[in-house]
Amino acid sequence: MRIKKQNWQQYRDKLLQIIQSTEKRNSHLFSDEIDKALSSGRAFLFVGEDGFFVLQPLSRKGIVTVNVMFAFNWESNAIDRYQSTIEQLSREIGARGLELTTAVNGLIPLLESQGWRQTNSDRIMHWTKTL
């Protein structure tokens, strides 16, 4: 599976629509934050033949974590498709863990099977994974 880091501005018109429609469907506000992070260079867009994901490196107290801001696959099952690639890219920059937020309850079994741990009990769930 070939995935390449891409320039957000070249893909913005097409992909922001997908992000916004997902935001609306899930009643979970995040598209503006993703757009701002990508536009300012705080986050990075990775595009493959069948989807894309957005990663934002974070450093807290000298420990690097990668926030998986968004993942989308036209075939479905973005987590299974991209998990190993996201982990590899994150390790390459010295990240010790991953985090993500989602309002999609259907993802709970898949995230758990991939080694993620839920850290809260809110409607917008926060998940972490140690690398």
SULBELSUL-V862689 format. One record per helix or strand of 3 or more residues. SS is the DSSP state (H for helix, E for strand). FROM is the first residue (numbers start at 1). LEN is the number of residues. If there is no record, write none. Layout:
SS&FROM&LEN + SS&FROM&LEN
This chain:
E&3&4 + H&8&19 + H&31&10 + E&44&5 + E&51&10 + E&63&11 + H&78&15 + E&97&6 + H&105&9 + E&125&6
